[in-house]
Amino acid sequence: MKAIILSMVTGLIFLSTNCDRQNSEEHMQLTGTIESQGITSYQYGTHTLNTEDEFYALKSDKVSLDEYIGKEVTISGSKIEGYPVDGGPDYILVTQVKE
């Protein structure tokens, strides 16, 4: 009986962690102005996206974000798991940029 209960609890824990992981990898679109990132207290990201009410730290392996500095764009990407830290912004892995 204990083994069955233990197996059920373990299964529920496994399912809940997988659901959380899927939520953190959801694709998102944000619109704002890309800026180069200088020295920050949170120390992650290469650029920022400033929207009307938020800002996000960005990085990309597919897109040269430098080409869009100072421009109003819509980015597509996903949140990077484990962020924000040190009071910093959400960290977004950018997969596409549209002007």
C-alpha positions in Angstrom: 0.0 0.0 0.0 2.8 2.4 0.9 4.6 1.6 -2.4 1.4 2.5 -4.4 1.0 5.8 -2.6 4.7 6.6 -3.0 4.5 5.8 -6.7 1.4 8.0 -7.1 3.0 11.0 -5.3 6.2 10.6 -7.3 4.2 10.6 -10.6 2.3 13.7 -9.6 5.5 15.5 -8.7 7.0 14.5 -12.1 3.9 15.7 -14.0 3.8 19.0 -12.1 7.4 19.8 -12.9 7.0 19.0 -16.6 3.9 21.3 -16.7 5.9 24.1 -15.1 8.7 23.6 -17.6 6.3 23.8 -20.6 4.8 27.0 -19.3 8.3 28.6 -19.0 9.1 27.7 -22.6 5.9 29.3 -24.0 6.5 31.4 -27.1 5.7 35.1 -26.7 5.6 38.3 -28.7 6.5 41.7 -27.3 6.6 45.2 -29.0 9.0 47.9 -28.0 12.4 49.6 -28.6 15.6 47.6 -28.6 18.6 49.2 -26.9 22.1 48.1 -26.3 22.6 47.0 -22.7 25.4 48.6 -20.7 26.6 47.6 -17.2 23.7 46.4 -15.1 23.2 45.1 -11.5 21.6 41.9 -12.9 24.4 41.1 -15.4 22.6 39.1 -18.1 21.5 39.8 -21.6 23.1 41.7 -24.5 20.2 44.1 -25.2 17.0 45.3 -23.7 13.5 45.7 -25.0 11.7 48.7 -23.6 7.9 48.5 -23.9 5.3 51.0 -22.6 5.3 49.6 -19.1 8.1 47.0 -18.8 11.6 46.2 -20.0 13.2 42.9 -20.8 16.7 41.6 -21.1 17.4 40.0 -24.5 19.8 37.6 -26.1 19.7 35.8 -29.4 21.7 33.1 -31.2 19.7 33.6 -34.5 19.2 37.3 -34.9 21.7 40.2 -34.8 20.0 42.5 -32.3 22.5 45.3 -33.0 20.7 45.8 -36.4 17.6 46.9 -34.5 19.1 49.3 -31.8 16.8 52.3 -31.4 14.0 50.8 -33.6 10.5 50.0 -32.6 10.1 46.3 -33.3 8.1 43.2 -32.4 10.2 40.3 -31.1 9.2 36.6 -30.9 10.9 34.4 -28.3 10.6 32.6 -25.0 11.5 33.3 -21.4 14.7 31.7 -20.3 14.2 29.5 -17.2 15.7 30.6 -14.0 15.3 34.4 -14.5 14.7 37.1 -13.4 17.5 37.3 -10.7 18.8 40.1 -8.5 15.7 42.3 -9.2 16.4 42.3 -12.9 14.0 41.9 -15.8 12.6 38.7 -17.5 15.3 37.2 -19.8 14.1 36.5 -23.3 15.7 34.3 -26.0 14.8 36.1 -29.2 14.1 33.9 -32.3 12.7 36.6 -34.6 12.5 40.3 -35.0 9.9 42.2 -37.1 10.1 46.0 -37.8 
